[in-house]
Amino acid sequence: MLTCDEYLMPESADEALSELGDGKGGARIVAGATDILPWAREGRGGDVHYARMIDVSKVHELRGIAREDGRVRIGACTTIGQFLSDPVLLADSPLLARCAVWFADEQIREQATVGGSLVNASPAADTPPPLLALNAEIILLRLQSGHVVSRAVPLKDFILGPGKTALAPNELLASIVCDATPGYCAAFEKVGHRRSLAISTVCVAVLVKPDERLERFADTRIAIGGVGPVAERLSEGEKLLTGEEISVASIRQAASTAASRVASRTRREYRREVVTNFVVRGIVTALKQAGVARQKIDDEEYIHA
Ligand SMILES: Cc1cc2nc3c(=O)[nH]c(=O)nc-3n(C[C@H](O)[C@H](O)[C@H](O)COP(=O)(O)OP(=O)(O)OC[C@H]3O[C@@H](n4cnc5c(N)ncnc54)[C@H](O)[C@@H]3O)c2cc1C
């Protein structure tokens, strides 16, 4: 069971950070509580008691979605549901909506925040692969000599392992700044025990920018999650595709580099096959949206598997 002496709802980062102090005084941040509550309720955390729970969902610095210097700033308290409805995200980073349709169900999506998902750092979480493909940076806030100061950490350096991040005990995750991706097509593939109410076992996020004649790969970004302790970009596969002619052979060759990333000991061969097929399918799905001729990319064995 989860209990606390005080449940606080600060409205500014200054107030929230003051309550958090050095982070060692028995305070716990909470946003949508979709990780914390089941963790305590299902007994995985045992009986948990905090002196203070600091609900950050009203903190204005952690809210909102805006274009900024050609990139997109997403407040940490943005819910996964907003990925499906926010006009800026739908226009500038539609990969996030493709991820959100696979995320839990409507009720959980309305509660679960992107900040909570990243701090929770589950190897099977859905949000890290698309955010890695969007070159996301994590903006962290802390109090220094009574002033709120920030630092930026690339997402690839923020999640350190299962349940481990670069967040210091006295910091808040304030926002995520990621690329706007005009000219790119996006795809997200996921396999889980069930389509929605289980977190994924393997997921792949793909962004593809073909050249103007739709014949070559101008840029490709591929990130995979659920196959190792942290989600990763498939940089070897990305490099193989850059400037390469769009063909089933080039797609398959790039996708084959994904198999070596599977670290899980359980069902390793199955995961290798799934992740390779998913990378193929993700690239093909994205290319189809771009209008690339079907005969260039159709691969019955993978697409309809
Ligand atoms: C039924 C169900 C289905 C689910 N399905 C999926 C799924 O399909 N895919 C998936 O990826 N996940 C899934 N999840 C997991 C969960 O919904 C996500 O991890 C969620 O995004 C966590 O966000 P939250 O706001 O609820 O976090 P919370 O539970 O509020 O917090 C999680 C952790 O983050 C910390 N924290 C939160 N916000 C901040 C902040 N701004 N700064 C610093 N620390 C912070 C908290 O202290 C805590 O340690 C599911 C969960 C449930 C219960």
The ligand as an SDF file (V2000), in Angstrom:
LIG
                    3D

 53 58  0  0  0  0  0  0  0  0999 V2000
   -2.3770   -0.8560  -17.2810 C   0  0  0  0  0  0  0  0  0  0  0  0
   -1.0740   -0.1920  -17.7030 C   0  0  0  0  0  0  0  0  0  0  0  0
   -0.6730   -0.2650  -19.0170 C   0  0  0  0  0  0  0  0  0  0  0  0
    0.5260    0.3250  -19.4220 C   0  0  0  0  0  0  0  0  0  0  0  0
    0.8750    0.2180  -20.7190 N   0  0  0  0  0  0  0  0  0  0  0  0
    2.0340    0.7930  -21.1380 C   0  0  0  0  0  0  0  0  0  0  0  0
    2.3970    0.7180  -22.5090 C   0  0  0  0  0  0  0  0  0  0  0  0
    1.6720    0.1970  -23.3710 O   0  0  0  0  0  0  0  0  0  0  0  0
    3.6010    1.2590  -22.8610 N   0  0  0  0  0  0  0  0  0  0  0  0
    4.4320    1.8770  -21.9480 C   0  0  0  0  0  0  0  0  0  0  0  0
    5.4980    2.3600  -22.3260 O   0  0  0  0  0  0  0  0  0  0  0  0
    4.0870    1.9780  -20.6310 N   0  0  0  0  0  0  0  0  0  0  0  0
    2.9130    1.4530  -20.2120 C   0  0  0  0  0  0  0  0  0  0  0  0
    2.5620    1.5480  -18.8800 N   0  0  0  0  0  0  0  0  0  0  0  0
    3.4890    2.1900  -17.9360 C   0  0  0  0  0  0  0  0  0  0  0  0
    3.1750    3.6740  -17.5590 C   0  0  0  0  0  0  0  0  0  0  0  0
    1.8710    4.0730  -17.9530 O   0  0  0  0  0  0  0  0  0  0  0  0
    4.1920    4.6560  -18.1170 C   0  0  0  0  0  0  0  0  0  0  0  0
    5.4990    4.3360  -17.7180 O   0  0  0  0  0  0  0  0  0  0  0  0
    3.8340    6.1040  -17.7430 C   0  0  0  0  0  0  0  0  0  0  0  0
    4.1970    6.9340  -18.8320 O   0  0  0  0  0  0  0  0  0  0  0  0
    4.4500    6.6510  -16.4640 C   0  0  0  0  0  0  0  0  0  0  0  0
    4.0570    8.0220  -16.3160 O   0  0  0  0  0  0  0  0  0  0  0  0
    3.3150    8.5440  -15.0070 P   0  0  0  0  0  0  0  0  0  0  0  0
    3.1030   10.0080  -15.1950 O   0  0  0  0  0  0  0  0  0  0  0  0
    2.1190    7.7440  -14.6880 O   0  0  0  0  0  0  0  0  0  0  0  0
    4.4710    8.2800  -13.9310 O   0  0  0  0  0  0  0  0  0  0  0  0
    4.3820    8.1720  -12.3440 P   0  0  0  0  0  0  0  0  0  0  0  0
    3.8700    6.8310  -11.9430 O   0  0  0  0  0  0  0  0  0  0  0  0
    3.6960    9.3620  -11.7590 O   0  0  0  0  0  0  0  0  0  0  0  0
    5.9450    8.2890  -12.0130 O   0  0  0  0  0  0  0  0  0  0  0  0
    6.8710    7.3500  -12.5250 C   0  0  0  0  0  0  0  0  0  0  0  0
    8.2740    7.6950  -11.9930 C   0  0  0  0  0  0  0  0  0  0  0  0
    8.7180    8.9270  -12.5180 O   0  0  0  0  0  0  0  0  0  0  0  0
    8.9920    9.8920  -11.5020 C   0  0  0  0  0  0  0  0  0  0  0  0
    8.5690   11.1710  -12.0930 N   0  0  0  0  0  0  0  0  0  0  0  0
    7.3900   11.4110  -12.7500 C   0  0  0  0  0  0  0  0  0  0  0  0
    7.4070   12.6360  -13.2970 N   0  0  0  0  0  0  0  0  0  0  0  0
    8.6040   13.1950  -12.9790 C   0  0  0  0  0  0  0  0  0  0  0  0
    9.2260   14.4620  -13.2690 C   0  0  0  0  0  0  0  0  0  0  0  0
    8.6150   15.3830  -14.0280 N   0  0  0  0  0  0  0  0  0  0  0  0
   10.4530   14.6930  -12.7800 N   0  0  0  0  0  0  0  0  0  0  0  0
   11.0910   13.7610  -12.0210 C   0  0  0  0  0  0  0  0  0  0  0  0
   10.5730   12.5560  -11.7250 N   0  0  0  0  0  0  0  0  0  0  0  0
    9.3460   12.2750  -12.2020 C   0  0  0  0  0  0  0  0  0  0  0  0
    8.2260    9.4170  -10.2830 C   0  0  0  0  0  0  0  0  0  0  0  0
    8.8330    9.8240   -9.0760 O   0  0  0  0  0  0  0  0  0  0  0  0
    8.3270    7.9030  -10.4710 C   0  0  0  0  0  0  0  0  0  0  0  0
    9.5780    7.4440  -10.0320 O   0  0  0  0  0  0  0  0  0  0  0  0
    1.3420    1.0000  -18.4670 C   0  0  0  0  0  0  0  0  0  0  0  0
    0.9190    1.1040  -17.1270 C   0  0  0  0  0  0  0  0  0  0  0  0
   -0.2850    0.5200  -16.7440 C   0  0  0  0  0  0  0  0  0  0  0  0
   -0.7350    0.6530  -15.3030 C   0  0  0  0  0  0  0  0  0  0  0  0
  1  2  1  0
  2  3  1  0
  2 52  2  0
  3  4  2  0
  4  5  1  0
  4 50  1  0
  5  6  2  0
  6  7  1  0
  6 13  1  0
  7  8  2  0
  7  9  1  0
  9 10  1  0
 10 11  2  0
 10 12  1  0
 12 13  2  0
 13 14  1  0
 14 15  1  0
 14 50  1  0
 15 16  1  0
 16 17  1  0
 16 18  1  0
 18 19  1  0
 18 20  1  0
 20 21  1  0
 20 22  1  0
 22 23  1  0
 23 24  1  0
 24 25  2  0
 24 26  1  0
 24 27  1  0
 27 28  1  0
 28 29  2  0
 28 30  1  0
 28 31  1  0
 31 32  1  0
 32 33  1  0
 33 34  1  0
 33 48  1  0
 34 35  1  0
 35 36  1  0
 35 46  1  0
 36 37  1  0
 36 45  1  0
 37 38  2  0
 38 39  1  0
 39 40  1  0
 39 45  2  0
 40 41  1  0
 40 42  2  0
 42 43  1  0
 43 44  2  0
 44 45  1  0
 46 47  1  0
 46 48  1  0
 48 49  1  0
 50 51  2  0
 51 52  1  0
 52 53  1  0
M  END
$$$$
